[in-house]
């Protein structure tokens, strides 16, 4: 178990020193009671006298008649799906600790907690044998969800079912002779009863089925049938012999939780709904309430000194955003991207030479094996598409190889130089990437493999017949989490297979490169636990010798020399090379800097109305005086300002620059999104999950003026054993966690984001470190994160480690537990609600505001994104049907209750490229419907700045703040939709008329043709 009081001596010393410097105040505890819960399961004891619930991931017991609930499991470990033993002396449950679910048991008084299954797999949903000597459960230990059994006296675990289908939610009949379970195959869910080795299907269809329970006499089976997207659910009873649905219960507007209905006795069932415990009597279809209370203690909003951010100086700063450095075959040069352009570093000369000079994005250089050519991708064609380009290294002559509608990314030269492997992203599914081979002579493209879930850069075998990538390998179809493993594609057959140098452990991050074949085909380089490794492989990429650790510092982007004898890689702010023969590491000096351009003179914005962000009334007829990028004063209207640059907004309204607090970006989006953000008045981006060097490249390109775009504030995603997204980093305590936290400081993170599979105790270590260094922390966890100072939670609800959220029901509402935990702790939330497709609330708002698609900003998008959005809307209508309006109404009520309770709410949408701009304003429209225009505008400005940790600098129009503002037509304090009527955006003191921002796609670079490589 990962139960250590400290992380490591070095980290502890750093933490203590930083704590004293940052002035962290002692945490204040706040205690309170709740009388409602969200999406909890209820289990009745066999004698009908007691109940167990799993409120907010902790087990509680209470009398069956209702009353005070008593917690019986630790705060810092998650416990779900309680089920009482037949004799009532134990409660079994699924227990999240050591970054996996295990089966555990505990006495009803909280004593003798025992973990009865262990291992690097998820064991879930326990069900007792009638004799109380064994427990059935579902497990993904064979990379498919199957049923297993553990006997309690000796711990022996036995397989019960097997196959490609997912089997889960087992329930054993009272006589022990039958086992009911749920089976998922594709989009079909079935209720199965197995007896004497024969399986019968009782029910099968498109509805999901949750948590089965046998009646005391063994004649009936209870289940919850539900459609999660539409928010429809019912409690159903099935005859165990015929499969006939003999009774069911649901009422209009009832919010039934998808967590099962347990038999209180032969005539009554207990389940969770509408925030409470309900007792259903099938005969007569009556429902009674069982009131309860539960006491929580949280930490009040953490008080610590935020780090200082330099957003005003104009001196030289070192470039940190060095993207994908790749070594020439002779080892004498390194090509890379910085501030949007390609650069070449001659090893030994620290000053790189700039190869491309434009305001587009030129990335992902790859060398031909003869060293004569560089291939890379760029959107310089001007249509908003990343194309593949070829550059002669000696002459600098270039030609464009492709002209596709979809973005290309991550090219890799074949060993013979005749082909370039490249992934094509799907604009309708930004996670999907299809492998193509591009003929260098003709530009013809040939599909090599179906879409993968955003894999790493392709790497060729020495003979050019195989390509390896790092790809997601899931454990089951039911849950999305998996691990990163080597995936090798045979180009002759098109088939692929997984291999891995470590069992049951994820290989780092798919965004950090690896596996990378050595040119001679004998070894594979990769990043694992933050470090650079090399392993001997056979022709099929199977590991044939124990891997060798090559770095002591965290590493990214390994690149082989042509002789396979050394690797170049980034180690934080350093470019390093390691020799394989003796492990000697050398630093390759590189000197590259950038600076923020000064905005000389005085600019005066003559405003008709100013929403400052901190008052519900406009300032009227005032002049805003800006020097360089700082607001110096706001004064009544003057007739003249000699020598100042005037911006006439006398008939218009001015608001602070808007924030997007939750978005994920990729360099494969190209530069097309840079001005799109500004064209909607969004001047600051908070990105809670970015590939660090990509985020740094954007920050430096935008701040230096190399490209016009918003401000960038970012974090990486620190994950546990299992992961999902391309940029997530699988992190283990203690050594790797220390490396990742140090990387947050070295690479100038603006905050730290912890993700879903990380243990709570590890998350607490992250919080302590971050606050000691003045950095906020965001996560997907509400409880127990509110007990140790996490600053913000992302999304109204996420399914996280479960198949449903514990802070948002399928009917898009939350109850007293969620609202009080947020309000009493001071934890902020970026809800990603109406602006996020494919949510039902997005569909409802878009149906009310179809005029959005006629905005000039939207018309400037590349056509494929508009087609993708239309396709998505069609899909959403099929998924949600007529439920979207009802779900949106519920969510509006929830947001209003949160705001009235004092919860800090930011504007953030998540989602794909088309939502990059308009969706933030769409969400603010949604907020205005929930809690009024003034509070909605605050959410998009000063409140989001607080969540980002930069309200000292941004978020309001006040003297001393940075000059980020939006000039709009209309009256946004009356009608938030007027934010769409952008006239001019002022970012960092510079004015950008809308017409200038929309001129981003109106050019077509004619490719310079050169002879094809031989």
Steps between C-alpha positions, in 0.01 A plus 500: 500500500611857434479612860807708574501810720746686274569506130879508508759685702583742222137580425421542868787743547389698196142498622587626848719776364241612247224489762680750716560727202143488368334572833246218502248562778384218723197327349168574663255211529129546439242242614139471389221251436329408176160344455526413133746302289585459133510165317561286806424129529282360782536146638268345756612246760328162476311563824360825360615704799804684356609669182838576347556780249809609307449874526783692326717190479489417870295226668244606759254293705167612641172352626263378234240744632739786424702727724861591554750325271833393651810473278687169522777525237799738481460841343802462272400175326196463277237239587206408275216249462453363853331164546426334834611147581219249553555504877523880515844495663693637201458743215684431176576782257733607223793699641727735307852500638842456344351638175267206439165370619515205738239301686498570873289421806438694819295459815188718519667698777799579276741256662709223341518642150660235280598510133430155358618544139808679375691557181541749215144451376155621596277272706148637539140437603512233772223251569500250789450129471207396723733324745706816547825317420567645156435815296436529129619810319580635155865540399694619195812297581476325162438829312135419482245536777428152634355358818735366767463358848719540807470269798553689821682244711789439260474786247486262203357671190318303233376596155124464456442635149725581206471631146505821299178638648506706820335321795427706811258575786480138622233392748472153652155355570405423863528125435845545343404311187460791259710801411351804335723752331502770236675443169605772258570424133540795270202725564283222637457437873349176630390354831632144521420224746740208513406169661692172490734641236223613267427867435156641422435853374208653687515851357697654214493843343652846470429616855774469759442269798645563843549312827294183525338371821306176558177502700520306830306209350713489184208552263573852379797717408507876546696732273520861391447543126616834369602716208781711642499763225125565509472475877232232487498226766267255665515241775401167348419154637549196278368151549813289537351210308328665205680835479165680497505850650243452776517847654668831440515845649578847372320828530520812284786713622635239741879493496573130557866422565650218287634320807256217559192422709568278802235284668410629844274198546277285281262791427719811493805623313727789586677720242644849454313778322443876515784541747353259755427143601176360364304186594289355221210264553433331164151397604317829457810677365542722806820677606601616846792720605766409753664827613866501597776735601874466451773717652795623292812693591688687227789742478407862446634670190880468513694818568845518345700759314458458125814503292597815321455495121695731274256626238646847448880498457652525154841348565641177357360172632626151415291296261353200682252389235740290295287250312615157390874542448622236257862410428650485152630156400862616540421637846635843412172694484170516686182628334213624715207741520490812716254792482334342199805473275757236417851542635829318448761465773854403406632297793778705656359836392238604755325747269247323273418619149138580413387299195145626444368852544122533508209552736365150456598185686781280363546190718605138532824489295627156398828420320551277200762236576749660256471832684404694187134563572269615776130426492265693726140619522378858468177689448663766285272417206269740684183290498535387861632154414828339602671368185819299451802691367843391380811715542842460343742548788782634282308744281193581710272434204161358597189346357167401640431126469134489603181703478243335722190629674601343830805586710813290471728446798813321622682410174782246494733424206529139386850345505525510120382862481222417256207536741395707796267346759255755636181503703185674378272638770125479468334840541180328614690307769811684613629188677505292183819474291531280190841386376593581140812455290584792270700432187782757496523507120131547423331604825257210463355381832430139594313399811713269717280446807161598638466782749670471836426704808764775457817289505862614513721587202541197267840331496624270224673166531839478327358305206211745451238228533365591843403812691481525877314757708398542860126433511224466754424141603174480694407244762135467403238648272298629794764734641722729296818487708796292389875516470743617235680215327705444185272435204679364195329500159603260226471710184458194277198362683377817671471311829642620829594353835586631846823446691639671808827508692310509832205288604181671618656845498446785257788633292518871578308734268416456133584866441861457613615263221591137509534230415773607257677228301876535472607534135664155513175350631650338808371728776200706600524826694208620711405709804386314811434646845638826366839354403663396173538125445628273227409137440629238258222380267447243231357567155144504642584754774494237774731577792779241510724637775441695821462873425779742589442836669687775315406825680487619856287806423153501349515474123296577190532454123777237462672505159761250374823582324540326165754252638261390779767578758349805671170668582419869521213611723358794690549500876288788621681813382806311374573318176705191579668208326578162653737238359379145525840337538600673825190698606690829481264799484595831344303823488465658156503877552220696341446875527167624375292779652183695448358825631163665538485795258437833665198703399646853510300809570160549654176348375167642608178306452206737503219285633126548502443226759750293698419180684793487741445143615451606862179706484152428371482852355682645204749780520372743240679745273849435632846482351722201574865598490749226409877526509676209337280210616374637834188700584628814668179685570129522421377857488193695387488578128751756377479688174866459414792271576799657328745246365289199599360237268122518525257211463145620452254281691265780601193318370609159617545288811832375635545188711813337640665242278315169535645182645476143380579299815489149355628410155754257352706602199741324268768624262329294233220761516750736337489875544141520378361524851728782618299788358172312535529527876552875481225545242251396769658724762677218683836634611603238759504121485530269797600157372468230769679231303756585235820351365740736682728595211204558271341733757829683544534543124156661488571723797829623358372543144200698621685712755787576261261609225626230265136396473194694609311314767375504859691442822587143594478358853556126517551181697592147410277206597657289774326163500520176695560147380239511225437782257310599191604818322804562280654761731436321833812393685482170689668585829607283790608611845756572625795557267302579185262726687799699618619531139159610376461761771847633428409513132203721591744753641766466229248533216312785662161337550226745599320238709500123547224263389454160660286247320263217568705192589738666745463401866364770728804492726726560201272784391541653846879490458459681170282767664750557780785538250304722263377741767850521643609625159204735454321281245127413504387139455207373297359148486200291401432418866262674738524282809735452677686768298311764700669368816854580390476823305453427129414838350264406217308208358454458126156424349162482668536125486741237373472125519857479621570154643131402502251466219315805627580823682463550873438873461255512207211268428393386157222759526770770526442601858687482829380496856580645841821301543664635184388860544603519864834331442579759234363800686639420847848418370527792259591262219433656160356320199540523126173328407555453123125501456308648206808587300613140490392273218373231502306596814122527492517857627716599202236360266223689678686832492600461134140428406401827668782696340541377140621848401837412653590302189460816291760694697794624291737326744333165432507557125876542525541141621635238264201332329570157650435630850162638404413165341623320810282719719193433286570129524544525874167681541326227303663241723398687815138521389499126459653446843298749704180533301244714681682466834751780430267780609406322824862423582600859433224628729629274777854622449392864510335435836819336628721788387266748664513310830880486483528872438258585782709282732806707412683254274759661271413400143726550198433492127656197336370265236744220421421357157645506152628760259173653377414592858822690552332838499125514477432240769630716785243768422235232453577379851478855636155528339413178683635644826294815454187287480605334826614795709472822299720697259717671761611180671538333161736775383695467824534127433657577164736763638606564859375170645685301234810709567473398866470134405807537277687672783563820303233740631785722620574573134189423296124458505386858561543848358675686779814711531803276537345209313622386161324651200295205376158623388227437245303772322153379401181641358191468715438468872653180648377584853151466360561240229811286538467384139618848398850374583490342155490849346874551520633821351858511629706289739773655710754250626815602682429862414480442123179544304383242246192595295281202422570525126871455570437192712280343234762541227672183612394257228498727194840415357641206307873449504613368166735211570849533362563191291827314532630172357378193681753322721662199343 
